C-alpha cells in the first residue's frame, strides 16, 4: 500500500479510537469508587432563654435526628443496581436524598435525579420536572445529595441514577412516603 493511503487511514483510526475512549470510558467497567458518607446530624441548643434579663443557664446541646420522608429500593435498568434511597428532612430544615448500600456500575457521566415518574417509567426518560442533584459520587456505598431549597419533595416519585451522556437509566427507586 502506498504511504498516501496508510498515513491518513492511521490518523482516522487514531481519532476514532480517541473519541471512542472518551465517550465510552471502557476502563470504568473494571473500576469501583466507594463512598461512605455519614448521614448529617444537627446539634441544637436546648438552653432556656430568660425573659427577665437574668443570666441564662448553661446551654444543653442535643443532637436532632433527621426525619425520613420517603424511601424505596433500587431496581435495575441498564446496569445491575441495588441499594435504597431515602429522602430526609434535617433538623435545620434542609432536605437531602440519601442513597445507602449502593451497588451499581461505574459510568462515564452518571447523575442523580429526582423524577416525577415511577421507577419503571424512567427507564424510557426522566420526564418533565426532573431535578438533578449532582454527579454520582461513587458506584458503591452510602452518599448524600442536597435537595435544592424550596423543592417540594412530595412532587417526586423516584430517585434515578441516569447516564447523561447516553440518556439511559442505570436504576431507579420508587419513593414511597413514610408513615409519620
Backbone as a chain_set.jsonl record, in Angstrom:
{"seq": "XXXXXXXXXXXXXXXXXXXXXXXXXXXXXXXXXXXXXXXXXXXXXXXXXXXXXXXXXXXXXXXXXXXXXXXXXXXXXXXXXXXXXXXXXXXXXXXXXXXXXXXXXXXXXXXXXXXXXXXXXXXXXXXXXXXXXXXXXXXXXXXXXXXXXXXXXXXXXXXXXXXXXXXXXXXXXXXXXXXX", "coords": {"N": [[0.831, -1.177, 0.0], [0.368, 2.273, -0.57], [2.02, 5.091, 0.841], [0.398, 7.332, 0.908], [-2.119, 6.368, 1.426], [-1.957, 4.798, 3.762], [-1.051, 6.504, 5.905], [-3.135, 8.579, 6.198], [-5.267, 6.788, 6.811], [-4.375, 5.642, 9.197], [-4.343, 7.915, 10.836], [-7.094, 8.604, 10.871], [-8.093, 6.313, 12.109], [-6.816, 6.509, 14.624], [-7.989, 8.874, 15.626], [-10.681, 8.053, 15.742], [-10.506, 5.98, 17.653], [-9.67, 7.487, 19.886], [-11.914, 9.157, 20.275], [-13.855, 7.19, 20.796], [-12.813, 6.096, 23.192], [-13.053, 8.34, 24.859], [-15.865, 8.752, 24.89], [-16.997, 6.257, 25.757], [-15.404, 5.313, 27.847], [-14.17, 2.721, 28.637], [-12.588, 1.527, 30.649], [-13.893, 1.985, 33.016], [-15.569, -0.113, 33.415], [-14.13, -1.831, 34.853], [-13.472, -0.666, 37.22], [-14.109, 0.567, 40.539], [-15.69, 2.908, 42.692], [-15.816, 3.72, 45.949], [-17.896, 5.282, 48.28], [-18.491, 6.456, 51.466], [-20.394, 8.203, 53.161], [-21.465, 9.803, 56.15], [-24.727, 10.143, 57.567], [-25.885, 13.382, 57.876], [-26.096, 15.137, 60.992], [-27.659, 17.467, 63.185], [-26.731, 19.735, 65.672], [-28.538, 21.104, 68.227], [-29.326, 23.932, 70.257], [-30.495, 23.647, 73.46], [-30.947, 25.317, 75.583], [-32.652, 27.422, 78.008], [-34.202, 30.535, 77.488], [-34.147, 33.494, 79.307], [-36.681, 35.694, 80.039], [-36.566, 37.835, 81.719], [-34.127, 39.017, 81.724], [-32.187, 38.001, 83.336], [-29.318, 35.973, 84.113], [-28.627, 33.436, 81.783], [-29.168, 29.939, 81.936], [-26.615, 27.375, 81.583], [-26.187, 26.236, 78.255], [-27.802, 23.413, 76.907], [-26.88, 20.869, 74.813], [-28.227, 19.104, 72.077], [-28.467, 16.401, 69.907], [-30.182, 16.381, 66.965], [-32.123, 14.114, 65.25], [-32.417, 13.234, 61.78], [-35.473, 13.279, 59.831], [-37.207, 10.749, 58.24], [-38.748, 10.992, 55.093], [-39.553, 9.713, 52.729], [-38.996, 6.533, 51.112], [-37.296, 3.914, 49.271], [-36.467, 1.002, 47.247], [-33.825, 0.326, 45.016], [-34.246, -0.588, 41.59], [-33.097, -2.496, 38.828], [-32.089, -1.164, 35.7], [-30.499, -0.355, 32.963], [-28.044, -1.222, 33.945], [-26.91, -3.532, 36.437], [-28.254, -2.736, 39.5], [-28.475, -2.01, 42.924], [-29.669, -1.267, 46.25], [-30.791, 1.307, 48.569], [-32.931, 4.204, 48.599], [-33.519, 7.241, 50.263], [-35.469, 10.011, 51.198], [-34.869, 12.717, 53.279], [-35.554, 14.989, 55.986], [-33.667, 17.375, 57.532], [-32.858, 18.561, 60.857], [-32.385, 21.272, 60.728], [-34.029, 22.082, 58.737], [-33.176, 21.643, 56.164], [-33.107, 19.504, 53.233], [-32.418, 16.234, 51.973], [-31.348, 13.698, 49.65], [-30.661, 10.454, 50.408], [-28.592, 7.833, 49.618], [-28.173, 4.47, 50.17], [-26.118, 1.602, 50.756], [-25.45, 1.264, 48.07], [-24.902, -0.377, 45.006], [-23.743, -0.473, 41.947], [-22.864, -0.124, 38.452], [-19.868, 1.584, 37.441], [-19.827, 4.572, 35.578], [-19.54, 6.744, 32.649], [-20.773, 9.304, 32.888], [-22.664, 9.589, 35.075], [-25.509, 10.719, 36.751], [-27.433, 11.937, 39.559], [-30.85, 12.034, 40.036], [-34.078, 13.393, 40.917], [-37.256, 12.309, 40.057], [-40.483, 12.898, 38.594], [-41.724, 10.735, 37.678], [-42.611, 7.214, 37.992], [-40.397, 4.54, 39.07], [-40.295, 2.437, 37.15], [-41.175, 3.768, 34.87], [-39.183, 5.688, 34.3], [-37.252, 4.427, 32.917], [-37.617, 4.879, 30.27], [-37.169, 7.568, 30.1], [-36.555, 10.646, 31.905], [-38.663, 12.429, 32.291], [-40.828, 15.353, 32.581], [-39.898, 18.067, 34.699], [-37.91, 16.876, 36.25], [-35.3, 16.878, 38.702], [-31.942, 17.565, 38.914], [-29.521, 16.384, 41.136], [-26.822, 16.148, 41.302], [-23.56, 14.863, 40.281], [-23.021, 11.331, 40.335], [-21.384, 10.227, 43.158], [-19.988, 7.934, 43.752], [-19.914, 4.477, 42.8], [-20.424, 2.59, 44.668], [-21.55, 2.118, 48.046], [-22.516, 4.58, 50.563], [-24.186, 7.636, 50.318], [-24.861, 11.198, 50.234], [-27.079, 13.626, 48.899], [-27.745, 16.927, 48.434], [-30.886, 18.459, 48.413], [-32.252, 20.997, 46.445], [-33.108, 24.117, 48.006], [-36.469, 24.938, 48.737], [-37.616, 22.993, 47.162], [-40.32, 20.875, 46.639], [-40.628, 17.919, 47.947], [-42.71, 16.097, 47.884], [-43.685, 16.05, 45.327], [-42.172, 14.354, 43.828], [-41.546, 11.087, 42.566], [-39.601, 9.167, 42.277], [-36.127, 8.228, 42.724], [-33.309, 8.508, 40.688], [-30.621, 7.011, 38.914], [-28.918, 8.257, 36.409], [-27.444, 8.073, 33.256], [-26.149, 10.659, 31.735], [-24.723, 11.138, 29.388], [-25.436, 9.047, 27.637], [-28.143, 8.949, 27.843], [-29.609, 7.053, 29.46], [-31.104, 5.071, 32.027], [-29.479, 3.826, 34.812], [-30.546, 2.679, 37.071], [-33.394, 2.849, 39.305], [-35.366, 4.064, 42.092], [-38.488, 3.747, 43.559], [-40.057, 6.239, 45.479], [-41.606, 5.918, 48.316], [-43.867, 7.406, 50.504], [-43.121, 7.744, 53.987], [-44.844, 6.589, 56.782], [-45.876, 8.821, 59.295]], "CA": [[0.0, 0.0, 0.0], [1.162, 3.487, -0.645], [2.066, 5.922, 2.04], [-0.728, 8.262, 0.831], [-3.315, 5.689, 1.943], [-1.7, 4.285, 5.1], [-0.956, 7.581, 6.897], [-4.473, 9.091, 6.529], [-6.069, 5.739, 7.447], [-3.889, 5.53, 10.574], [-4.815, 9.103, 11.554], [-8.548, 8.464, 11.069], [-8.265, 5.257, 13.109], [-6.4, 7.043, 15.921], [-9.021, 9.815, 16.07], [-11.869, 7.259, 16.089], [-10.22, 5.303, 18.919], [-9.673, 8.504, 20.943], [-13.313, 9.54, 20.507], [-14.496, 6.039, 21.44], [-12.348, 6.019, 24.578], [-13.65, 9.452, 25.593], [-17.303, 8.555, 25.062], [-17.386, 5.031, 26.449], [-14.552, 5.106, 29.012], [-14.324, 1.29, 28.937], [-11.894, 1.137, 31.876], [-14.819, 2.089, 34.142], [-16.183, -1.427, 33.618], [-13.239, -2.591, 35.732], [-13.13, 0.137, 38.393], [-15.156, 0.89, 41.505], [-15.429, 4.035, 43.575], [-16.62, 3.567, 47.163], [-18.125, 6.491, 49.06], [-19.225, 6.147, 52.693], [-20.688, 9.43, 53.897], [-22.392, 9.677, 57.273], [-25.933, 10.952, 57.499], [-25.634, 14.563, 58.708], [-26.94, 15.439, 62.143], [-27.579, 18.865, 63.573], [-26.742, 19.953, 67.109], [-29.381, 22.262, 68.538], [-29.179, 24.492, 71.598], [-31.706, 23.397, 74.239], [-30.963, 26.194, 76.757], [-33.839, 28.259, 78.181], [-33.95, 31.972, 77.489], [-34.817, 34.188, 80.408], [-37.337, 36.924, 79.591], [-36.347, 38.899, 82.697], [-32.791, 39.576, 81.572], [-31.248, 37.353, 84.255], [-28.358, 35.093, 83.456], [-29.172, 32.246, 81.133], [-28.469, 28.718, 82.375], [-25.749, 26.819, 80.543], [-26.914, 25.589, 77.158], [-27.754, 21.952, 76.762], [-26.803, 20.517, 73.397], [-28.925, 17.873, 71.745], [-28.367, 16.038, 68.5], [-31.508, 16.148, 66.393], [-32.071, 13.117, 64.187], [-33.178, 13.546, 60.581], [-36.782, 12.632, 59.722], [-37.435, 10.119, 56.936], [-39.961, 11.425, 54.407], [-39.926, 8.658, 51.77], [-37.901, 5.599, 50.874], [-37.556, 2.871, 48.288], [-35.378, 0.11, 46.869], [-33.458, 0.461, 43.609], [-34.453, -1.655, 40.625], [-32.139, -2.46, 37.74], [-32.488, -0.816, 34.334], [-29.442, -0.72, 32.016], [-26.934, -1.853, 34.674], [-27.326, -4.091, 37.723], [-28.25, -1.695, 40.523], [-29.196, -2.342, 44.154], [-29.495, -0.321, 47.338], [-32.011, 2.016, 48.94], [-32.941, 5.668, 48.524], [-34.375, 7.867, 51.283], [-35.48, 11.463, 51.313], [-34.91, 13.054, 54.705], [-35.528, 16.39, 56.4], [-32.749, 17.595, 58.637], [-33.408, 19.402, 61.918], [-32.277, 22.685, 60.344], [-34.975, 22.32, 57.65], [-32.618, 21.195, 54.891], [-33.57, 18.195, 52.754], [-31.448, 15.546, 51.14], [-31.572, 12.324, 49.199], [-29.615, 9.571, 50.932], [-28.505, 6.539, 48.95], [-27.464, 3.565, 51.076], [-25.752, 0.267, 50.268], [-25.493, 1.296, 46.604], [-24.024, -1.242, 44.227], [-24.071, -0.332, 40.531], [-21.676, 0.005, 37.61], [-19.315, 2.914, 37.258], [-20.169, 5.024, 34.234], [-18.832, 7.952, 32.238], [-21.428, 10.575, 33.223], [-23.87, 9.206, 35.812], [-26.032, 11.788, 37.6], [-28.512, 11.566, 40.472], [-32.027, 12.863, 39.786], [-35.408, 13.111, 41.423], [-38.166, 12.341, 38.917], [-41.916, 12.849, 38.872], [-42.194, 9.449, 37.155], [-42.309, 5.999, 38.753], [-39.124, 3.901, 38.714], [-40.42, 1.692, 35.888], [-41.376, 4.707, 33.764], [-37.983, 6.463, 33.971], [-36.395, 3.672, 32.005], [-37.781, 5.487, 28.953], [-36.878, 9.0, 30.181], [-36.75, 11.25, 33.224], [-39.936, 13.136, 32.362], [-40.81, 16.785, 32.882], [-39.759, 18.476, 36.092], [-36.863, 16.152, 36.989], [-34.319, 17.758, 39.339], [-30.624, 16.96, 39.055], [-28.914, 16.656, 42.438], [-25.367, 16.15, 41.161], [-22.917, 13.671, 39.715], [-22.902, 10.205, 41.253], [-20.097, 10.341, 43.835], [-19.327, 6.635, 43.688], [-20.859, 3.424, 42.419], [-20.613, 1.721, 45.831], [-21.55, 2.748, 49.357], [-23.55, 5.445, 51.139], [-23.912, 9.01, 49.918], [-25.896, 12.199, 50.455], [-27.229, 14.636, 47.856], [-28.569, 18.023, 48.915], [-32.035, 18.833, 47.585], [-32.308, 22.459, 46.421], [-34.084, 24.772, 48.892], [-37.744, 25.242, 48.102], [-38.115, 21.85, 46.399], [-41.391, 20.124, 47.309], [-40.312, 16.505, 47.717], [-43.927, 15.301, 47.659], [-43.951, 16.027, 43.889], [-41.28, 13.414, 43.166], [-41.939, 9.697, 42.785], [-38.474, 8.241, 42.235], [-34.728, 8.651, 42.658], [-32.819, 7.872, 39.466], [-29.213, 7.093, 38.523], [-29.113, 8.487, 34.973], [-26.248, 8.375, 32.472], [-26.498, 11.808, 30.905], [-24.069, 11.032, 28.081], [-26.128, 8.101, 26.759], [-29.59, 9.059, 28.116], [-30.157, 5.784, 29.95], [-31.192, 4.9, 33.477], [-28.796, 2.666, 35.38], [-31.513, 2.105, 38.004], [-34.245, 3.843, 39.969], [-36.077, 3.609, 43.292], [-39.739, 4.452, 43.882], [-40.005, 6.888, 46.789], [-42.894, 5.751, 48.984], [-43.897, 8.185, 51.753], [-43.023, 7.03, 55.257], [-45.911, 6.971, 57.715], [-45.313, 9.57, 60.419]], "C": [[0.878, 1.243, 0.0], [1.039, 4.288, 0.65], [0.896, 6.904, 2.07], [-2.015, 7.649, 1.368], [-3.128, 5.305, 3.408], [-1.711, 5.397, 6.159], [-2.339, 8.176, 7.21], [-5.358, 8.05, 7.218], [-5.661, 5.573, 8.905], [-4.364, 6.719, 11.406], [-6.311, 9.019, 11.839], [-8.825, 7.414, 12.143], [-7.907, 5.77, 14.501], [-7.446, 8.014, 16.474], [-10.274, 9.057, 16.497], [-11.674, 6.537, 17.42], [-10.256, 6.303, 20.074], [-11.097, 8.939, 21.28], [-14.06, 8.421, 21.226], [-14.096, 5.908, 22.904], [-12.962, 7.13, 25.412], [-15.123, 9.187, 25.885], [-17.64, 7.376, 25.961], [-16.599, 4.756, 27.723], [-14.608, 3.644, 29.484], [-13.618, 0.823, 30.203], [-12.812, 1.208, 33.093], [-15.57, 0.783, 34.387], [-15.366, -2.256, 34.616], [-12.86, -1.828, 36.993], [-14.35, 0.339, 39.279], [-14.713, 2.099, 42.31], [-16.381, 3.923, 44.757], [-16.68, 4.905, 47.894], [-18.944, 6.086, 50.279], [-19.387, 7.411, 53.521], [-21.654, 9.118, 55.029], [-23.62, 10.547, 57.003], [-25.724, 12.164, 58.397], [-26.613, 14.661, 59.872], [-26.713, 16.899, 62.504], [-27.625, 18.944, 65.091], [-27.535, 21.224, 67.374], [-29.184, 22.652, 69.998], [-30.505, 24.326, 72.329], [-31.792, 24.263, 75.487], [-32.227, 27.038, 76.801], [-33.431, 29.725, 78.174], [-34.764, 32.605, 78.604], [-35.388, 35.499, 79.885], [-37.014, 38.09, 80.509], [-34.969, 39.528, 82.588], [-31.79, 38.977, 82.531], [-30.358, 36.412, 83.46], [-29.049, 33.83, 82.93], [-28.444, 31.015, 81.65], [-27.592, 28.18, 81.24], [-26.589, 26.079, 79.502], [-26.74, 24.079, 77.225], [-27.779, 21.668, 75.274], [-27.497, 19.185, 73.173], [-28.754, 17.628, 70.252], [-29.757, 15.687, 67.998], [-31.379, 15.197, 65.204], [-32.874, 13.587, 62.982], [-34.494, 12.765, 60.569], [-36.922, 12.056, 58.32], [-38.762, 10.585, 56.368], [-40.48, 10.343, 53.464], [-38.725, 7.747, 51.586], [-38.304, 4.568, 49.834], [-36.295, 2.095, 47.965], [-35.101, 0.25, 45.375], [-33.795, -0.795, 42.825], [-33.473, -1.426, 39.477], [-32.797, -2.025, 36.438], [-31.378, -1.255, 33.386], [-28.259, -1.436, 32.665], [-27.474, -2.391, 35.994], [-27.165, -3.019, 38.802], [-29.045, -2.182, 41.722], [-28.851, -1.308, 45.213], [-30.821, 0.341, 47.655], [-31.813, 3.519, 48.784], [-33.906, 6.176, 49.585], [-34.338, 9.368, 51.096], [-35.662, 11.774, 52.786], [-34.927, 14.564, 54.887], [-34.622, 16.481, 57.61], [-33.38, 18.544, 59.648], [-33.34, 20.882, 61.572], [-33.193, 23.037, 59.174], [-34.465, 21.914, 56.282], [-33.145, 19.811, 54.522], [-32.458, 17.554, 51.937], [-31.968, 14.19, 50.707], [-30.387, 11.529, 49.707], [-29.702, 8.257, 50.188], [-27.639, 5.648, 49.827], [-27.252, 2.208, 50.423], [-25.826, 0.18, 48.744], [-24.481, 0.328, 46.026], [-24.509, -1.169, 42.786], [-22.77, -0.276, 39.748], [-21.172, 1.437, 37.648], [-19.629, 3.316, 35.823], [-19.51, 6.345, 33.925], [-19.478, 9.26, 32.681], [-22.739, 10.311, 33.959], [-24.24, 10.321, 36.792], [-27.146, 11.233, 38.474], [-29.651, 12.56, 40.268], [-33.176, 12.453, 40.7], [-36.34, 13.267, 40.234], [-39.616, 12.285, 39.386], [-42.527, 11.548, 38.355], [-41.856, 8.316, 38.116], [-41.006, 5.383, 38.253], [-39.205, 3.138, 37.401], [-40.525, 2.621, 34.689], [-40.098, 5.444, 33.369], [-37.018, 5.694, 33.093], [-36.482, 4.255, 30.596], [-37.552, 7.004, 28.976], [-37.229, 9.569, 31.54], [-38.098, 11.938, 33.379], [-39.747, 14.601, 32.717], [-40.624, 17.025, 34.378], [-38.717, 17.725, 36.895], [-35.834, 17.154, 37.519], [-33.007, 17.001, 39.487], [-30.012, 17.38, 40.384], [-27.395, 16.657, 42.385], [-24.87, 14.889, 40.492], [-22.882, 12.584, 40.782], [-21.493, 10.229, 41.837], [-19.292, 9.053, 43.76], [-20.354, 5.584, 43.355], [-21.102, 2.415, 43.542], [-20.725, 2.574, 47.091], [-22.754, 3.588, 49.695], [-23.207, 6.895, 50.824], [-25.129, 9.905, 50.067], [-25.882, 13.212, 49.319], [-28.204, 15.694, 48.358], [-29.671, 18.329, 47.908], [-32.11, 20.359, 47.607], [-33.408, 23.015, 47.332], [-35.341, 25.11, 48.096], [-38.332, 24.108, 47.282], [-39.154, 21.107, 47.23], [-41.183, 18.643, 46.996], [-41.547, 15.654, 47.455], [-44.286, 15.218, 46.17], [-43.154, 14.942, 43.165], [-41.601, 11.981, 43.562], [-40.772, 8.726, 42.789], [-37.14, 8.965, 42.281], [-34.104, 7.848, 41.527], [-31.313, 8.074, 39.322], [-29.218, 7.104, 36.993], [-27.787, 8.818, 34.309], [-26.622, 9.467, 31.471], [-25.917, 11.669, 29.496], [-24.856, 10.138, 27.123], [-27.64, 8.077, 26.973], [-30.216, 7.712, 28.473], [-30.148, 5.778, 31.473], [-30.408, 3.664, 33.877], [-29.763, 1.925, 36.296], [-32.293, 3.221, 38.676], [-34.934, 3.198, 41.167], [-37.34, 4.435, 43.443], [-39.62, 5.001, 45.291], [-41.396, 6.848, 47.4], [-42.872, 6.535, 50.292], [-43.878, 7.287, 52.987], [-44.136, 7.525, 56.171], [-45.293, 7.673, 58.907], [-46.007, 9.282, 61.707]], "O": [[1.995, 1.235, 0.517], [0.085, 4.158, 1.416], [0.441, 7.277, 3.151], [-2.927, 8.39, 1.736], [-4.047, 5.469, 4.211], [-2.33, 5.231, 7.21], [-2.694, 8.274, 8.385], [-6.123, 8.396, 8.118], [-6.521, 5.383, 9.765], [-4.748, 6.547, 12.563], [-6.745, 9.334, 12.947], [-9.695, 7.608, 12.991], [-8.626, 5.493, 15.461], [-7.754, 7.977, 17.666], [-10.871, 9.391, 17.52], [-12.598, 6.491, 18.233], [-10.812, 6.003, 21.131], [-11.441, 9.073, 22.454], [-14.814, 8.68, 22.163], [-14.939, 5.641, 23.76], [-13.354, 6.897, 26.555], [-15.576, 9.381, 27.013], [-18.493, 7.496, 26.841], [-17.081, 4.035, 28.596], [-15.044, 3.368, 30.601], [-14.015, -0.189, 30.78], [-12.541, 0.559, 34.103], [-16.147, 0.595, 35.458], [-15.849, -3.252, 35.153], [-12.016, -2.29, 37.76], [-15.487, 0.284, 38.811], [-13.526, 2.292, 42.575], [-17.598, 4.018, 44.597], [-15.664, 5.567, 48.101], [-19.982, 5.44, 50.139], [-18.627, 7.663, 54.456], [-22.545, 8.28, 54.891], [-23.546, 11.553, 56.298], [-25.412, 11.997, 59.576], [-27.789, 14.317, 59.754], [-25.686, 17.483, 62.16], [-28.458, 18.297, 65.726], [-27.242, 22.283, 66.818], [-28.911, 21.811, 70.854], [-31.532, 24.818, 71.862], [-32.611, 23.994, 76.366], [-32.813, 27.339, 75.76], [-32.432, 30.105, 78.786], [-35.933, 32.275, 78.804], [-34.652, 36.324, 79.346], [-37.176, 39.241, 80.106], [-34.677, 40.489, 83.3], [-30.635, 39.404, 82.546], [-30.619, 36.104, 82.297], [-29.932, 33.26, 83.571], [-27.221, 31.041, 81.791], [-27.814, 28.501, 80.072], [-27.561, 25.397, 79.827], [-25.673, 23.561, 77.555], [-28.632, 22.192, 74.557], [-27.372, 18.259, 73.974], [-28.883, 18.546, 69.441], [-30.423, 14.805, 68.541], [-30.618, 15.452, 64.271], [-33.893, 14.261, 63.136], [-34.614, 11.723, 61.214], [-36.777, 12.773, 57.329], [-39.779, 10.581, 57.06], [-41.682, 10.084, 53.399], [-37.588, 8.129, 51.863], [-39.486, 4.372, 49.552], [-35.194, 2.48, 48.359], [-36.028, 0.289, 44.566], [-33.653, -1.914, 43.319], [-33.076, -0.294, 39.2], [-33.905, -2.45, 36.111], [-31.319, -2.433, 33.033], [-27.547, -2.182, 31.993], [-28.369, -1.801, 36.599], [-26.08, -2.469, 38.99], [-30.15, -2.704, 41.573], [-27.872, -0.572, 45.09], [-31.853, -0.012, 47.085], [-30.694, 4.031, 48.83], [-34.98, 5.608, 49.782], [-33.272, 9.935, 50.857], [-36.5, 11.175, 53.46], [-34.397, 15.316, 54.068], [-34.791, 15.753, 58.588], [-34.335, 19.251, 59.325], [-34.148, 21.668, 62.065], [-33.147, 24.159, 58.669], [-35.243, 21.845, 55.33], [-33.574, 19.046, 55.386], [-31.663, 18.24, 51.294], [-32.883, 13.621, 51.301], [-29.237, 11.893, 49.461], [-30.764, 7.636, 50.131], [-26.519, 6.011, 50.186], [-28.081, 1.73, 49.649], [-26.217, -0.849, 48.193], [-23.349, 0.231, 46.499], [-25.55, -1.728, 42.441], [-21.689, -0.372, 40.329], [-21.937, 2.378, 37.858], [-19.688, 2.457, 34.943], [-18.979, 7.003, 34.82], [-18.768, 10.254, 32.837], [-23.801, 10.754, 33.522], [-23.402, 10.8, 37.556], [-27.729, 10.192, 38.17], [-29.447, 13.773, 40.319], [-33.237, 11.324, 41.187], [-36.237, 14.238, 39.483], [-39.931, 11.707, 40.426], [-43.711, 11.287, 38.57], [-40.949, 8.428, 38.94], [-40.565, 5.672, 37.141], [-38.264, 3.188, 36.609], [-40.022, 2.305, 33.611], [-39.942, 5.795, 32.2], [-36.058, 6.267, 32.579], [-35.537, 4.143, 29.815], [-37.732, 7.658, 27.949], [-38.092, 9.043, 32.242], [-38.622, 12.021, 34.49], [-38.66, 15.033, 33.101], [-41.133, 16.273, 35.209], [-38.634, 17.911, 38.109], [-35.535, 18.152, 36.864], [-32.956, 15.936, 40.103], [-29.982, 18.563, 40.723], [-26.744, 17.117, 43.323], [-25.635, 13.977, 40.178], [-22.734, 12.866, 41.971], [-20.514, 10.249, 41.091], [-18.062, 9.081, 43.711], [-21.544, 5.777, 43.602], [-21.896, 1.488, 43.382], [-20.084, 3.619, 47.202], [-23.857, 3.362, 49.199], [-22.076, 7.333, 51.036], [-26.27, 9.445, 50.032], [-24.821, 13.608, 48.836], [-29.354, 15.387, 48.671], [-29.42, 18.444, 46.708], [-32.04, 20.959, 48.679], [-34.5, 22.453, 47.416], [-35.273, 25.513, 46.935], [-39.436, 24.241, 46.755], [-38.902, 20.752, 48.382], [-41.525, 18.176, 45.91], [-41.435, 14.585, 46.856], [-45.115, 14.391, 45.79], [-43.436, 14.643, 42.005], [-41.889, 11.689, 44.723], [-40.911, 7.591, 43.244], [-37.032, 10.14, 41.93], [-34.339, 6.645, 41.414], [-30.793, 9.161, 39.574], [-29.491, 6.084, 36.361], [-27.083, 9.731, 34.74], [-27.323, 9.218, 30.491], [-26.564, 12.048, 28.52], [-24.939, 10.432, 25.931], [-28.342, 7.276, 26.356], [-31.208, 7.289, 27.879], [-29.298, 6.398, 32.113], [-30.641, 2.578, 33.347], [-29.8, 0.694, 36.303], [-31.905, 4.388, 38.623], [-35.07, 1.977, 41.254], [-37.291, 5.665, 43.456], [-39.141, 4.315, 46.194], [-42.261, 7.649, 47.046], [-41.964, 6.358, 51.104], [-44.514, 6.234, 53.032], [-44.345, 8.729, 56.316], [-44.31, 7.196, 59.474], [-45.643, 9.839, 62.742]]}, "num_chains": 1, "name": "protein.A"}
